[in-house]
Each structure stands twice: as C-alpha cells, then as structure tokens.
Amino acid sequence: MSEAVSFDIVEDATASNENIRVLRASFDNADDAEAWMKKYSAESRTSWILNSVHRYGTRMVYHNIWECHLSHRNKSRLTCLKKPACPAKLSIKIKKVNRDTKRNDSYLRLHPPLPAVIRLISKHNHKTDCADAPMSTRPTPEARLKFEGYFELGMNPSEAKRHNQRLLLAAGESGADGPMNPKLSILYIWFKQWRSNKYGSPENPLPKLIEKAATYASSGADIKLSGTSDSWAVLLLTPIMHRAQQLKSSSNLIFVDTVTSCDATKSMVTFFLTATKAGAVPIAAFIHKEQDAGGYLKAFDLLKTDYPLCFGNQQHPAAFITDSSVPLKTALLRTWPAARQLLCHIRVLQAEWRRLNSSGNAMDVPKRDHAQLFSLFRKGTGTAFQLYCWGV
C-alpha cells in the first residue's frame, strides 16, 4: 500500500488458505476502513460494489462486504448476465479492543493492536495487472466531480474527454480509458444527469426556470414566464437590453430573427434587434416551445404586458423586418397591429437567386449572365432599402 494511507498490516497465515487471504490491520474506525478500501481499489486496479452492511454487535465496530463490480450484482442487462460473474469478494471487519476480545485474539494483544480483519475471498476471473485493466474499473467520484467542472465551463462530453486526456498526458499519466478517464458512454450519462440537475427536464424546463428566477434577477437579468409544460414561453431581458430599449433607433426598425432547435429541448429562440453604431443589439430575447403563431403570441405578450414602452418609449416600432415566416408575421400583426412589416432584403435576394438558378426559369437567362443580373438586382434592392431608412 502507498504511504498516503499507511497502516500496520500483516498476513494471518493460520486463517488464510488457497481461496481466502486474511490480513490484519491497525485501523480501528469506519473512516480509516473506507480510506484503505479506496486506496486498495486504486492500486489493485479493481472496483467494488457494496454487498452487505452487518449490524455492529458487542464485539465489532464495523463489518462490510464488497463484491467485484464485474459480478452479477445490480446487473439487469442480458449482455452483462451472459458473462461469467467474477467471484471475488472483500470483507472488512473491525473488532472492539477490550478485555473480552483480547482473550481469544492474539492480534488484539499486540502493540499497537490489529483490530481490522481483511478477508480477500477468491480471485478475480479477469485481468487486473495489464494495460487493459483500467478499462474494467469503475470511474471514481473524484473523476465525476472533475468532469462536472468541465461541463460547467461549457464543454460537451467529447470536448471534456479530450481535455482530460491532454491533462493526464501532460502530467505523465496514461490517457487510456480508466477510473480517471471514463469511457465516452459514461460521460454522456453524467452530462445528461448534470444538465437535468442544473437546468431541469428537457421536456419541461419551467420548474427549474422558476426555481432559478431569483438567481438570474440577482445578476441583473429579468425573467418572465408563461404557459404550461405543453406550451410555454420565456422572456429574457439583460441590462444591456434595457439600455437598448431606450434608443431612438428602437422606435424605428426592429429586426426579428428566430433560431430553431438550438438546444436539447428543441425550443426556439427569437431576438428583437435594433441597429446601433456598434452593430445590431437585442432589445429582447424569447425562448418558446412552438414555432406556430400561438407560440410566438405567448412570447410576445410577455413583452407587451410587462414592457409596453420598450420601443424607444413607444408602444410599437415603425416597422418590423422579418423573414417570410407566416406564423411569425401573424403573431406580430396581432400583438402590434399598428407596426408595418417589411421583408428582409436578404430573403428577397435569396428568392431571386433561386429563381435565376431554377430549371423552369421562364426568363431563360444564360448561366453566364446569372452573376451579373444578380449583382444589379442586389444593388437596386440595397438602394431601395436605404431610401426607406432615410424616409425618402
């Protein structure tokens, strides 16, 4: 054993036989027993499942039994049950040291006494002393905490595994799969559990959002919620969005853009953006479950109800610039009917380019002229858009 967990340990030759090896150790409490077990597992490249915890009687203070994790205990998958179960077991019993127990145990009469009885029952039916051994050992709790720290930094399981391998290799350790570098399948299970604990269920994130609303508010962000688990919407406003709402440009043109299926919940994120000298700045962000008119309406109602003068101290902007989405345009019309709606000129350019390159083009324009015609069309579209912005 390493010096990190140092105890007096001797083998009890009289109690040992071909199938059972009995050791006596100097630790005398549960914490030291767990520390020894943890160190033994790491140095022997084995992992163990707790089988039973015996009640501590008048002569014992601790008695636990473990099985090798490649046994059939806690296994339900047929592929695992078809494999031969590993028969290895490990038992640790700590006896009380008093006059009665010393009478029949010579190891308790030593100085210092050896109250711990360690029984290594049978042998493993798999390799534990080769390069493949780490692959069959269970990840340690420390490894899980370390990878959850990587997830907090924004890494996905694949990125976290590569990052951890680089750190292990830089420290002179093996980068192979093992207790400190789990398999990718395990990392995805950890990631799913970590994400659920931190952000809630992908099917219904509302309870977790409600729970964290106060935390978000303490950082300066406003969170407004609406709906049920089947249909919900969230309005997010940061301090910079509040400032952008007061700009004069926010009363003129508002660009609307939606990103679909952007996370595990398959939800939509919609932004309202205003033009500034620094570029486009959002005045509001919405997260909603549906991309139909009802989903947009539920989200937009949150902004109209709680922030009615968010468009440069006006109830609506002069115009919304959107794509050709019918549900989006319908929801905007119902929520702010006095605002004009303009089609984003980029969408117009995309439609024109598709028309030029379509096989059934009635204009029958030679392919060599497509680029020139499209360039002229783009200039004309840009000029018309600038004239509108100037109020001409």
LUMMARTOR-427404 format. One record per residue (C-alpha): residue number from 1; residue in one letter; chain; x, y, z. Coordinates in pm, whole numbers. Example, Ala and Ser with C-alpha at 12.3 -4.5 7.8 and 13.67 -1.06 7.14 Angstrom:
2
> num_residuo_cadena_east_north_up
> 1_a_A_1230_-450_780 $
> 2_s_A_1367_-106_714 $
This chain:
392
> num_residuo_cadena_east_north_up
> 1_m_A_0_0_0 $
> 2_s_A_108_361_-59 $
> 3_e_A_229_579_225 $
> 4_a_A_-68_812_165 $
> 5_v_A_-281_565_367 $
> 6_s_A_-30_398_600 $
> 7_f_A_-134_129_846 $
> 8_d_A_37_-168_1005 $
> 9_i_A_-76_-471_802 $
> 10_v_A_30_-835_842 $
> 11_e_A_-100_-1158_693 $
> 12_d_A_-272_-1408_919 $
> 13_a_A_-116_-1726_782 $
> 14_t_A_-315_-1958_1007 $
> 15_a_A_-651_-1823_884 $
> 16_s_A_-551_-1798_517 $
> 17_n_A_-591_-2077_265 $
> 18_e_A_-590_-2128_-111 $
> 19_n_A_-912_-1932_-168 $
> 20_i_A_-908_-1682_118 $
> 21_r_A_-629_-1447_217 $
> 22_v_A_-667_-1293_562 $
> 23_l_A_-490_-974_664 $
> 24_r_A_-483_-794_997 $
> 25_a_A_-456_-414_1002 $
> 26_s_A_-416_-143_1263 $
> 27_f_A_-705_87_1161 $
> 28_d_A_-990_89_1411 $
> 29_n_A_-1274_301_1265 $
> 30_a_A_-1503_320_963 $
> 31_d_A_-1334_625_807 $
> 32_d_A_-993_456_803 $
> 33_a_A_-1150_138_665 $
> 34_e_A_-1310_332_378 $
> 35_a_A_-982_513_310 $
> 36_w_A_-791_183_297 $
> 37_m_A_-1056_31_71 $
> 38_k_A_-1037_327_-166 $
> 39_k_A_-658_308_-185 $
> 40_y_A_-661_-67_-232 $
> 41_s_A_-910_-36_-517 $
> 42_a_A_-692_221_-695 $
> 43_e_A_-363_34_-655 $
> 44_s_A_-508_-308_-743 $
> 45_r_A_-698_-165_-1043 $
> 46_t_A_-1023_-313_-921 $
> 47_s_A_-1366_-173_-842 $
> 48_w_A_-1611_-296_-583 $
> 49_i_A_-1985_-293_-514 $
> 50_l_A_-2107_-288_-155 $
> 51_n_A_-2286_-618_-94 $
> 52_s_A_-2391_-601_268 $
> 53_v_A_-2351_-398_586 $
> 54_h_A_-2372_-606_902 $
> 55_r_A_-2504_-469_1225 $
> 56_y_A_-2230_-396_1469 $
> 57_g_A_-2264_-614_1778 $
> 58_t_A_-2091_-619_2112 $
> 59_r_A_-1763_-737_1961 $
> 60_m_A_-1750_-532_1636 $
> 61_v_A_-1747_-166_1537 $
> 62_y_A_-1755_-222_1159 $
> 63_h_A_-1829_-506_917 $
> 64_n_A_-1888_-456_542 $
> 65_i_A_-1865_-695_247 $
> 66_w_A_-1798_-595_-116 $
> 67_e_A_-1819_-783_-446 $
> 68_c_A_-1618_-719_-761 $
> 69_h_A_-1811_-483_-986 $
> 70_l_A_-1795_-747_-1263 $
> 71_s_A_-2015_-978_-1058 $
> 72_h_A_-2384_-1012_-1144 $
> 73_r_A_-2492_-790_-855 $
> 74_n_A_-2702_-489_-967 $
> 75_k_A_-2687_-611_-1328 $
> 76_s_A_-3004_-632_-1536 $
> 77_r_A_-2885_-620_-1898 $
> 78_l_A_-2875_-961_-2066 $
> 79_t_A_-2533_-889_-2217 $
> 80_c_A_-2393_-846_-1865 $
> 81_l_A_-2570_-1151_-1724 $
> 82_k_A_-2437_-1377_-2002 $
> 83_k_A_-2079_-1308_-1897 $
> 84_p_A_-1929_-1521_-1616 $
> 85_a_A_-1965_-1338_-1285 $
> 86_c_A_-1643_-1251_-1107 $
> 87_p_A_-1639_-1443_-773 $
> 88_a_A_-1401_-1206_-592 $
> 89_k_A_-1521_-1059_-263 $
> 90_l_A_-1364_-845_4 $
> 91_s_A_-1466_-825_368 $
> 92_i_A_-1350_-581_636 $
> 93_k_A_-1439_-640_1000 $
> 94_i_A_-1314_-420_1284 $
> 95_k_A_-1322_-576_1627 $
> 96_k_A_-1357_-391_1952 $
> 97_v_A_-1044_-390_2165 $
> 98_n_A_-1130_-483_2523 $
> 99_r_A_-1054_-749_2778 $
> 100_d_A_-1310_-993_2642 $
> 101_t_A_-1199_-971_2276 $
> 102_k_A_-829_-986_2362 $
> 103_r_A_-881_-1320_2534 $
> 104_n_A_-936_-1513_2207 $
> 105_d_A_-744_-1296_1958 $
> 106_s_A_-369_-1265_1987 $
> 107_y_A_-357_-982_1730 $
> 108_l_A_-554_-761_1968 $
> 109_r_A_-285_-808_2233 $
> 110_l_A_-11_-663_2010 $
> 111_h_A_127_-309_2044 $
> 112_p_A_-30_-148_1853 $
> 113_p_A_-326_-387_1827 $
> 114_l_A_-453_-504_1487 $
> 115_p_A_-833_-496_1523 $
> 116_a_A_-917_-493_1149 $
> 117_v_A_-972_-829_979 $
> 118_i_A_-949_-808_598 $
> 119_r_A_-1060_-1113_401 $
> 120_l_A_-982_-1133_30 $
> 121_i_A_-1219_-1407_-84 $
> 122_s_A_-1138_-1595_-406 $
> 123_k_A_-962_-1439_-704 $
> 124_h_A_-1074_-1229_-998 $
> 125_n_A_-1162_-1414_-1318 $
> 126_h_A_-1040_-1119_-1528 $
> 127_k_A_-707_-944_-1572 $
> 128_t_A_-612_-674_-1325 $
> 129_d_A_-238_-638_-1389 $
> 130_c_A_-221_-534_-1756 $
> 131_a_A_-283_-226_-1969 $
> 132_d_A_-644_-331_-2031 $
> 133_a_A_-725_-346_-1660 $
> 134_p_A_-819_23_-1618 $
> 135_m_A_-1094_-19_-1879 $
> 136_s_A_-1279_-260_-1649 $
> 137_t_A_-1261_-42_-1338 $
> 138_r_A_-1535_196_-1235 $
> 139_p_A_-1480_572_-1251 $
> 140_t_A_-1400_736_-920 $
> 141_p_A_-1622_1002_-753 $
> 142_e_A_-1333_1246_-792 $
> 143_a_A_-1337_1187_-1169 $
> 144_r_A_-1708_1266_-1184 $
> 145_l_A_-1660_1593_-994 $
> 146_k_A_-1377_1687_-1227 $
> 147_f_A_-1583_1625_-1540 $
> 148_e_A_-1881_1813_-1398 $
> 149_g_A_-1639_2104_-1361 $
> 150_y_A_-1559_2072_-1732 $
> 151_f_A_-1932_2074_-1811 $
> 152_e_A_-1967_2395_-1607 $
> 153_l_A_-1704_2550_-1836 $
> 154_g_A_-1925_2477_-2137 $
> 155_m_A_-1757_2160_-2265 $
> 156_n_A_-1961_1875_-2408 $
> 157_p_A_-1862_1514_-2321 $
> 158_s_A_-1632_1474_-2622 $
> 159_e_A_-1452_1802_-2555 $
> 160_a_A_-1422_1721_-2184 $
> 161_k_A_-1270_1381_-2257 $
> 162_r_A_-1011_1523_-2497 $
> 163_h_A_-925_1800_-2250 $
> 164_n_A_-886_1548_-1967 $
> 165_q_A_-665_1324_-2180 $
> 166_r_A_-435_1617_-2255 $
> 167_l_A_-406_1697_-1885 $
> 168_l_A_-331_1334_-1796 $
> 169_l_A_-64_1305_-2064 $
> 170_a_A_92_1636_-1958 $
> 171_a_A_113_1500_-1602 $
> 172_g_A_289_1186_-1725 $
> 173_e_A_-10_958_-1670 $
> 174_s_A_-187_726_-1910 $
> 175_g_A_-452_879_-2130 $
> 176_a_A_-629_544_-2180 $
> 177_d_A_-981_477_-2059 $
> 178_g_A_-983_414_-1686 $
> 179_p_A_-1108_534_-1346 $
> 180_m_A_-977_889_-1404 $
> 181_n_A_-1067_897_-1774 $
> 182_p_A_-1405_722_-1818 $
> 183_k_A_-1548_595_-2143 $
> 184_l_A_-1743_839_-2356 $
> 185_s_A_-2068_650_-2296 $
> 186_i_A_-2032_710_-1921 $
> 187_l_A_-1956_1078_-1978 $
> 188_y_A_-2278_1121_-2177 $
> 189_i_A_-2475_969_-1888 $
> 190_w_A_-2304_1207_-1643 $
> 191_f_A_-2364_1501_-1875 $
> 192_k_A_-2734_1418_-1908 $
> 193_q_A_-2772_1391_-1530 $
> 194_w_A_-2571_1710_-1468 $
> 195_r_A_-2776_1903_-1723 $
> 196_s_A_-3104_1777_-1577 $
> 197_n_A_-2999_1876_-1223 $
> 198_k_A_-2880_2218_-1335 $
> 199_y_A_-3136_2314_-1599 $
> 200_g_A_-3429_2081_-1539 $
> 201_s_A_-3600_1831_-1765 $
> 202_p_A_-3571_1898_-2141 $
> 203_e_A_-3941_1816_-2174 $
> 204_n_A_-4047_2067_-1906 $
> 205_p_A_-3782_2323_-1804 $
> 206_l_A_-4034_2561_-1641 $
> 207_p_A_-3995_2432_-1281 $
> 208_k_A_-3618_2480_-1292 $
> 209_l_A_-3655_2824_-1452 $
> 210_i_A_-3896_2929_-1177 $
> 211_e_A_-3651_2797_-919 $
> 212_k_A_-3361_2994_-1068 $
> 213_a_A_-3552_3315_-1144 $
> 214_a_A_-3427_3479_-824 $
> 215_t_A_-3068_3385_-908 $
> 216_y_A_-3098_3537_-1255 $
> 217_a_A_-3257_3851_-1108 $
> 218_s_A_-2963_3894_-869 $
> 219_s_A_-2731_3911_-1170 $
> 220_g_A_-2942_4186_-1332 $
> 221_a_A_-3144_3972_-1575 $
> 222_d_A_-3525_3985_-1586 $
> 223_i_A_-3702_3655_-1649 $
> 224_k_A_-4074_3639_-1732 $
> 225_l_A_-4251_3304_-1769 $
> 226_s_A_-4581_3197_-1918 $
> 227_g_A_-4758_2874_-2009 $
> 228_t_A_-4760_2509_-1904 $
> 229_s_A_-4541_2206_-1963 $
> 230_d_A_-4710_2155_-2302 $
> 231_s_A_-4685_2515_-2422 $
> 232_w_A_-4456_2771_-2262 $
> 233_a_A_-4260_3087_-2334 $
> 234_v_A_-3982_3277_-2158 $
> 235_l_A_-3883_3643_-2192 $
> 236_l_A_-3522_3731_-2110 $
> 237_l_A_-3401_4088_-2063 $
> 238_t_A_-3043_4173_-1965 $
> 239_p_A_-2919_4517_-1851 $
> 240_i_A_-2784_4598_-2198 $
> 241_m_A_-3124_4513_-2347 $
> 242_h_A_-3290_4759_-2110 $
> 243_r_A_-3049_5028_-2231 $
> 244_a_A_-3111_4939_-2596 $
> 245_q_A_-3487_4977_-2545 $
> 246_q_A_-3436_5348_-2473 $
> 247_l_A_-3252_5416_-2801 $
> 248_k_A_-3430_5617_-3067 $
> 249_s_A_-3348_5350_-3325 $
> 250_s_A_-3565_5107_-3127 $
> 251_s_A_-3870_5309_-3229 $
> 252_n_A_-3782_5288_-3597 $
> 253_l_A_-3681_4944_-3726 $
> 254_i_A_-3676_4619_-3529 $
> 255_f_A_-3513_4317_-3687 $
> 256_v_A_-3672_3985_-3588 $
> 257_d_A_-3480_3659_-3614 $
> 258_t_A_-3560_3308_-3489 $
> 259_v_A_-3316_3023_-3432 $
> 260_t_A_-3482_2679_-3425 $
> 261_s_A_-3391_2363_-3232 $
> 262_c_A_-3098_2533_-3067 $
> 263_d_A_-3074_2308_-2759 $
> 264_a_A_-3178_1972_-2616 $
> 265_t_A_-3534_2095_-2559 $
> 266_k_A_-3575_2160_-2935 $
> 267_s_A_-3705_2503_-2838 $
> 268_m_A_-3691_2824_-3042 $
> 269_v_A_-3503_3144_-2959 $
> 270_t_A_-3633_3469_-3110 $
> 271_f_A_-3449_3801_-3093 $
> 272_f_A_-3569_4158_-3138 $
> 273_l_A_-3270_4364_-3253 $
> 274_t_A_-3215_4734_-3312 $
> 275_a_A_-2943_4899_-3520 $
> 276_t_A_-2669_5093_-3339 $
> 277_k_A_-2328_5233_-3430 $
> 278_a_A_-2179_4921_-3274 $
> 279_g_A_-2400_4690_-3482 $
> 280_a_A_-2719_4504_-3403 $
> 281_v_A_-2809_4498_-3032 $
> 282_p_A_-3100_4292_-2892 $
> 283_i_A_-3377_4465_-2700 $
> 284_a_A_-3544_4135_-2603 $
> 285_a_A_-3490_3761_-2630 $
> 286_f_A_-3765_3499_-2625 $
> 287_i_A_-3745_3123_-2573 $
> 288_h_A_-4058_2935_-2672 $
> 289_k_A_-4153_2574_-2733 $
> 290_e_A_-4360_2607_-3051 $
> 291_q_A_-4287_2784_-3377 $
> 292_d_A_-4653_2835_-3461 $
> 293_a_A_-4849_3157_-3420 $
> 294_g_A_-4964_3055_-3072 $
> 295_g_A_-4608_3004_-2953 $
> 296_y_A_-4500_3344_-3085 $
> 297_l_A_-4808_3514_-2937 $
> 298_k_A_-4741_3369_-2593 $
> 299_a_A_-4385_3504_-2606 $
> 300_f_A_-4467_3848_-2748 $
> 301_d_A_-4749_3903_-2495 $
> 302_l_A_-4490_3884_-2216 $
> 303_l_A_-4300_4180_-2365 $
> 304_k_A_-4611_4384_-2445 $
> 305_t_A_-4760_4331_-2097 $
> 306_d_A_-4452_4391_-1881 $
> 307_y_A_-4263_4638_-2103 $
> 308_p_A_-4524_4829_-2309 $
> 309_l_A_-4286_5117_-2397 $
> 310_c_A_-3982_4909_-2488 $
> 311_f_A_-3955_5052_-2841 $
> 312_g_A_-3779_5381_-2769 $
> 313_n_A_-4057_5482_-2527 $
> 314_q_A_-4315_5398_-2794 $
> 315_q_A_-4581_5129_-2788 $
> 316_h_A_-4460_4983_-3118 $
> 317_p_A_-4182_5043_-3369 $
> 318_a_A_-4233_5196_-3711 $
> 319_a_A_-4168_4860_-3875 $
> 320_f_A_-4059_4502_-3811 $
> 321_i_A_-3817_4343_-4056 $
> 322_t_A_-3873_3966_-4073 $
> 323_d_A_-3833_3667_-4298 $
> 324_s_A_-4127_3509_-4481 $
> 325_s_A_-4248_3303_-4181 $
> 326_v_A_-4629_3320_-4176 $
> 327_p_A_-4669_3229_-3804 $
> 328_l_A_-4417_3499_-3706 $
> 329_k_A_-4579_3768_-3919 $
> 330_t_A_-4925_3669_-3791 $
> 331_a_A_-4817_3695_-3426 $
> 332_l_A_-4653_4035_-3483 $
> 333_l_A_-4965_4165_-3656 $
> 334_r_A_-5192_4053_-3371 $
> 335_t_A_-4963_4189_-3098 $
> 336_w_A_-4860_4521_-3259 $
> 337_p_A_-5110_4582_-3543 $
> 338_a_A_-5001_4945_-3596 $
> 339_a_A_-4645_4847_-3690 $
> 340_r_A_-4556_4790_-4055 $
> 341_q_A_-4395_4465_-4163 $
> 342_l_A_-4111_4454_-4414 $
> 343_l_A_-3946_4153_-4569 $
> 344_c_A_-3576_4135_-4500 $
> 345_h_A_-3392_4219_-4823 $
> 346_i_A_-3162_3919_-4770 $
> 347_r_A_-3467_3694_-4811 $
> 348_v_A_-3555_3881_-5129 $
> 349_l_A_-3204_3822_-5262 $
> 350_q_A_-3224_3453_-5175 $
> 351_a_A_-3554_3420_-5360 $
> 352_e_A_-3415_3598_-5666 $
> 353_w_A_-3104_3379_-5674 $
> 354_r_A_-3318_3064_-5655 $
> 355_r_A_-3537_3197_-5936 $
> 356_l_A_-3236_3263_-6158 $
> 357_n_A_-3099_2912_-6099 $
> 358_s_A_-3428_2722_-6119 $
> 359_s_A_-3460_2474_-6403 $
> 360_g_A_-3801_2607_-6506 $
> 361_n_A_-3693_2969_-6532 $
> 362_a_A_-3922_3139_-6784 $
> 363_m_A_-3664_3411_-6850 $
> 364_d_A_-3427_3151_-6995 $
> 365_v_A_-3123_3354_-6886 $
> 366_p_A_-2787_3204_-6983 $
> 367_k_A_-2597_3077_-6682 $
> 368_r_A_-2300_3303_-6758 $
> 369_d_A_-2526_3607_-6703 $
> 370_h_A_-2665_3497_-6365 $
> 371_a_A_-2394_3664_-6158 $
> 372_q_A_-2420_3996_-6343 $
> 373_l_A_-2800_4008_-6321 $
> 374_f_A_-2793_3917_-5954 $
> 375_s_A_-2538_4190_-5882 $
> 376_l_A_-2762_4450_-6047 $
> 377_f_A_-3064_4324_-5855 $
> 378_r_A_-2871_4339_-5527 $
> 379_k_A_-2767_4699_-5587 $
> 380_g_A_-3123_4800_-5665 $
> 381_t_A_-3256_4627_-5354 $
> 382_g_A_-2992_4790_-5135 $
> 383_t_A_-3070_5135_-5274 $
> 384_a_A_-3443_5093_-5214 $
> 385_f_A_-3379_4981_-4856 $
> 386_q_A_-3152_5280_-4787 $
> 387_l_A_-3413_5519_-4926 $
> 388_y_A_-3671_5374_-4688 $
> 389_c_A_-3433_5408_-4393 $
> 390_w_A_-3375_5775_-4487 $
> 391_g_A_-3751_5830_-4505 $
> 392_v_A_-3749_5907_-4878 $
